[in-house]
Amino acid sequence: MLRVAVVGSGPSGVYAAQTLVQQREVPGVRVDVLDRLPAPYGLVRYGVAPDHEKIKSLTGSLRAVLEDERIRFLGNVEVGGPSLTTARLLELYHAVVYCVGAARDRLLGIPGEELAGVHSATAFVAWYSGHPDAAAFDLRGVRSAVVVGAGNVAVDVTRILARGAPELTATDMPHPALGVLAGSGLRTVSMVARRGPSQGRFTTKELRELGTLPGVAVRVDPAELALDPTYRDPDAAAALPAVARRNLEVLRGWAETDGEEAAEKPDRTIALRFQLRPAMVLGGTDGRVVGMRFERTAQDGAGGVTGTGVYEDVPAELVLRSVGYQGVPLPGLPFDAARGTIPHAAGRVLRAGRASVGEYVAGWIKRGPTGVIGTNRPCAKETASSLLQDAGALARRELPGDPLDALRAAGLRPVEWPGWLAIEVAEADLGRSLGRRSVKIPDWSGLLGAAGSPSPPTP
C-alpha cells in the first residue's frame, strides 16, 4: 500500500488526492489530507466572497472527494513547525504533496504604505470570510475607500464594501463582520487600475455584478476610458480576447449612462478609475490614511505604462491593495524567492537541481498564483502522474505505522472528518440563533471547541 500525505485541503490538494485514489495503475493508494486549519476547502471557504453562492457550491464536489474511504482528512495539523517538520512528515509517508497556495500579498512599494488604514485585500477577504487568523476591521469614520487593483479580488472587495446589509445577511458571513459592514458610513469606493480598461484582469461576470447592487451608482469617466488606445480603436478592440471585449462593452455602457440607471440619490457610489498608478499614501497628523496620490499613466505600446508627471489625489480613510499574491517559504523545503514558488520538474520538488525522492508540489506554490479554481485540476493531475511513475521506488520504504498515532504522540490534536461535521452543525446552530442561515465561526477556540478537539497544552 502506498501512503501519501497531501498538505492543503483546497482545490489543488483535493484534486491531487482524488487523482491518486481513483487511478488504476497503482492499486492500494491511501491519502491523508492535512490542513493547518480545522476546516477544509482552503480558499473556497476562506477566499470566495460570501455572496458568490455558485462558486462556493464547489464545496459539494470537494466534500465528496474527502468522504472517500481511501482519503482521510486531518485538520489542525501544521506542517513545518517544531511539532511536525517536513523531514519528519516524509518519514511517516511514502510521499508528500505540498499544496499550500500563496499566502502573502504583494506590496505597492510606495511611501505611506505603513499608515493605519492601509491593508491588503487578502486581509480584508480573510476577515469577512471568517478566517480564524484574521484581524478585525474597524470602519468607523470611513467615508471613502480606495481599492488598488484590476482583478477579480479587487472587484470582490469593492462589491462587498458597497453592498447593503440585507444582501449580506443572507450569506454565511461571520456576524461580527456583518455588523461592522452594516454599520459603516462608507459612501464612495474607488477601484483604481494603473493600466487601461482593455487590460483589466477581471471577468465580465464579476464586473457586471457591480451594476446590479441596489442603491449603488457605478461611475466611469468616458474621457479616462479614451486614454486607452485600444478602447478608441474599433479594429484594435476587435482583436482583443472575448472577455476583454465584453468588459469594454460593459464599461462603455456605464460611461454613456453615467450611473443614470441607479437610484437618483444612491446610497453609495463605485468609481472605476483607469490609467492611474499609486505614487504615495497620504496621511494625517494622527498617522492614519486620508487619501492616495496617483500619477496619470500612458501606455507604452508594449503592454506597460509610463508616468506622465500629472498627479491626482483621491480621498480615502481606507486603502486596500489587491495587486497579487506570493508564495511563502515552508521550513525545510527549497524556495525560489523571485518566483514565490517551490522549484520543481513536473511537480517533483527539486533540491539543488535534482528531484527529491518522495516530495511533490501542486497548485499556486507550484506554478504561481495564476488561473482559476479549475486550473488546479490539470496541475494536480500532472503532479499525481509524476508521483505514480515513482510509486515502485517509493513503496519499497517501510513506514513506522499509522501516521495519525505519530501526530498525536508529537502533541498535535488532529481534527478528523467527524470533527469537521460537528463544526458544520455548530455553524448551522449559530445561524439559527441569529435568525440567519449557517454562519461561520471565525475564531480558533470556537472552531476547535465545536470539533471537540481542544488545543494542545502550552509548553
Secondary structure, 3 states (H helix, E strand, C coil): CEEEEEECCCHHHHHHHHHHHHCCCCCCEEEEEECCCCCCCCHHHHCCCCCCHHHHCCHHHHHHHHCCCCEEEEECCCCCECCECHHHHHHHCCEEEECCCCCEECCCCCCCCCCECEEEHHHHHHHHCCCCCCCCCCCCCCCEEEEECCCHHHHHHHHHHHCCHHHHHCCCCCHHHHHHHHCCCCCEEEEECCCCHHHCCCCHHHHHHHHHCCCEEEEECHHHHCCCHHHHCHHHHHCCCHHHHHHHHHHHHHHHHCCCCCCCCCCEEEEEECCEEEEEEEECCCCEEEEEEEEEEEECCCCCEEEEEEEEEEECCEEEECCCEECCCCCCCCCECCCCECCEECCEEEECCEEEEEEEECCHHHHCCCCCHHHHHHHHHHHHHHHHHCHHHHCCCCCCCCHHHHHHHCCCCCECHHHHHHHHHHHHHHHHHCCCCCCCCCCHHHHHHHHCCCCCCCC
